[in-house]
Amino acid sequence: MLRQLRYRCRRLLRELQLPQPFSVEALTERLALQRGRPLHVRPLPGDPIPGGPYGLWLVTADEDYIFYERHTSPLHREHIVLHEIGHMLMHQFDGSHCEPSKDERLRADRLSRLAPHLDPDAVSRILARDHCSTVEEREAELIASLILERVDRNRPASFGEGMTGRLGQALGTAGVDP
């Protein structure tokens, strides 16, 4: 099972041309052009919900949105966005894989009354993710990890900002593989 999963994900990534130099922003711009529709990457609103998602991919009639947990490290944020891109690439949540339950449809209807600009079907698909097979989640997670593995070989190490970055620069080790 794991071997087949890895094979499918690697085959998909062979077809994906990663931007050079790599950045998540450049990748999302490329995907938006390929899909012919805007792709917006935004932080999840409000405080984290215990047990809630770290990220979401929301499809509307004309645009895609990827939301990520704002209260996390830059590397984790990058991984979250790539995970959601993994869902997008695998077309996991186009309505054909996960059917929302009756309770989820009721919650979506209530939510759409509070926020009428949201499509109730899209909200239902998001709420249905909790009940989807973990295979889809493993695929998205593996795609995110494989992208990071591929690009980490091609970009210099970064110590980031703050004290660690300044220390790396002072010691002359910033940008050198640890």
C-alpha positions as CSV (number, residue, x, y, z in Angstrom):
1,M,0.0,0.0,0.0
2,L,2.7,2.5,1.0
3,R,4.8,1.6,-2.1
4,Q,1.8,2.3,-4.4
5,L,1.1,5.5,-2.6
6,R,4.7,6.7,-3.0
7,Y,4.7,5.7,-6.6
8,R,1.5,7.6,-7.4
9,C,2.7,10.7,-5.6
10,R,6.2,10.7,-7.2
11,R,4.6,10.2,-10.7
12,L,2.4,13.2,-10.1
13,L,5.3,15.3,-8.9
14,R,7.5,14.4,-12.0
15,E,4.8,16.2,-14.1
16,L,4.9,19.2,-11.7
17,Q,7.4,21.8,-12.8
18,L,8.6,23.4,-9.5
19,P,9.6,27.1,-9.9
20,Q,13.3,27.8,-9.6
21,P,14.2,29.4,-7.2
22,F,11.4,27.7,-5.3
23,S,8.9,29.5,-3.1
24,V,5.4,28.5,-2.2
25,E,4.2,31.9,-3.6
26,A,5.8,31.1,-7.0
27,L,4.2,27.7,-7.0
28,T,0.8,29.0,-6.2
29,E,1.1,31.6,-8.9
30,R,2.1,28.8,-11.4
31,L,-0.9,26.6,-10.3
32,A,-3.3,29.6,-10.6
33,L,-2.1,30.1,-14.2
34,Q,-2.4,26.4,-15.0
35,R,-5.9,26.2,-13.5
36,G,-6.9,29.4,-15.2
37,R,-8.3,30.8,-11.9
38,P,-7.0,32.8,-9.0
39,L,-5.5,31.0,-6.1
40,H,-5.5,32.9,-2.8
41,V,-3.4,31.9,0.2
42,R,-4.7,33.3,3.5
43,P,-4.4,32.7,7.2
44,L,-7.4,31.0,8.9
45,P,-9.4,33.7,10.7
46,G,-9.5,33.9,14.5
47,D,-7.7,31.8,17.0
48,P,-6.9,28.1,16.5
49,I,-9.7,25.7,17.2
50,P,-8.5,22.8,19.4
51,G,-8.6,19.7,17.2
52,G,-9.5,21.9,14.2
53,P,-7.7,21.8,10.8
54,Y,-4.3,23.4,10.3
55,G,-5.3,24.2,6.7
56,L,-8.2,24.1,4.2
57,W,-8.6,24.2,0.5
58,L,-11.8,25.9,-0.5
59,V,-13.1,25.8,-4.1
60,T,-15.6,28.4,-5.2
61,A,-17.1,28.8,-8.7
62,D,-14.3,31.1,-9.9
63,E,-11.4,30.9,-7.4
64,D,-9.4,28.6,-5.1
65,Y,-8.5,29.5,-1.5
66,I,-6.0,27.8,0.7
67,F,-6.2,28.7,4.4
68,Y,-3.4,28.0,6.9
69,E,-3.0,28.2,10.6
70,R,-1.5,31.6,11.3
71,H,0.0,30.8,14.7
72,T,2.7,28.4,13.6
73,S,6.3,28.5,12.3
74,P,7.1,29.5,8.8
75,L,8.2,26.0,7.9
76,H,5.0,24.5,9.3
77,R,3.0,27.1,7.4
78,E,4.8,26.2,4.2
79,H,4.1,22.5,4.8
80,I,0.4,23.2,5.5
81,V,0.0,25.1,2.2
82,L,1.9,22.3,0.3
83,H,-0.4,19.7,1.9
84,E,-3.5,21.6,0.6
85,I,-1.8,21.9,-2.8
86,G,-1.4,18.1,-2.6
87,H,-5.2,17.8,-2.2
88,M,-5.6,20.2,-5.2
89,L,-3.2,18.2,-7.3
90,M,-4.9,14.9,-6.5
91,H,-8.3,16.4,-7.0
92,Q,-9.4,14.7,-3.8
93,F,-12.2,17.0,-2.7
94,D,-14.2,17.7,-5.8
95,G,-17.3,16.2,-4.3
96,S,-16.7,12.7,-5.7
97,H,-14.7,11.2,-2.8
98,C,-16.4,12.4,0.4
99,E,-20.1,12.7,1.0
100,P,-21.2,15.0,3.8
101,S,-23.5,13.5,6.5
102,K,-26.9,14.9,7.2
103,D,-25.5,16.7,10.3
104,E,-22.8,18.3,8.2
105,R,-25.3,19.5,5.7
106,L,-27.4,21.1,8.5
107,R,-24.2,22.8,9.8
108,A,-23.4,24.0,6.3
109,D,-26.9,25.4,5.9
110,R,-26.7,27.2,9.2
111,L,-23.2,28.6,8.2
112,S,-24.5,29.7,4.8
113,R,-27.2,31.7,6.5
114,L,-24.6,33.4,8.6
115,A,-22.3,33.9,5.6
116,P,-24.5,33.9,2.5
117,H,-21.5,34.5,0.2
118,L,-20.3,30.9,0.9
119,D,-21.5,28.1,-1.3
120,P,-23.3,25.5,1.0
121,D,-22.0,22.6,-1.2
122,A,-18.4,23.8,-0.8
123,V,-18.9,24.1,3.0
124,S,-20.4,20.6,3.1
125,R,-17.4,19.2,1.3
126,I,-15.0,20.9,3.8
127,L,-17.0,19.6,6.8
128,A,-17.0,16.1,5.2
129,R,-13.2,15.9,5.3
130,D,-13.3,14.6,8.8
131,H,-15.0,11.5,7.6
132,C,-12.8,10.9,4.5
133,S,-10.4,8.0,4.2
134,T,-7.0,8.7,5.7
135,V,-5.6,7.6,2.3
136,E,-6.4,11.0,0.9
137,E,-4.7,12.7,3.8
138,R,-1.6,10.5,3.5
139,E,-1.4,11.4,-0.2
140,A,-1.6,15.1,0.5
141,E,1.0,14.8,3.3
142,L,3.3,12.8,1.2
143,I,3.1,15.2,-1.7
144,A,3.9,18.1,0.6
145,S,6.9,16.2,2.1
146,L,8.2,15.1,-1.4
147,I,8.0,18.7,-2.6
148,L,10.0,20.0,0.4
149,E,12.5,17.1,0.0
150,R,13.0,18.1,-3.7
151,V,13.4,21.8,-3.1
152,D,15.5,21.5,0.0
153,R,18.2,19.8,-2.1
154,N,18.2,22.8,-4.4
155,R,18.1,25.7,-2.0
156,P,20.7,26.9,0.5
157,A,19.9,26.4,4.2
158,S,18.4,29.5,5.7
159,F,18.7,30.4,9.4
160,G,15.8,32.8,9.1
161,E,15.6,36.0,11.1
162,G,16.1,36.8,14.7
163,M,18.9,35.7,17.0
164,T,19.6,32.5,15.1
165,G,19.9,34.3,11.8
166,R,22.2,37.0,13.2
167,L,24.3,34.4,14.9
168,G,24.6,32.4,11.7
169,Q,25.6,35.5,9.8
170,A,28.1,36.5,12.5
171,L,29.7,33.1,12.4
172,G,29.7,33.0,8.6
173,T,27.5,29.9,8.5
174,A,24.3,31.5,7.2
175,G,23.4,29.7,4.0
176,V,25.7,26.8,4.6
177,D,24.2,23.3,4.9
178,P,24.3,22.3,8.6
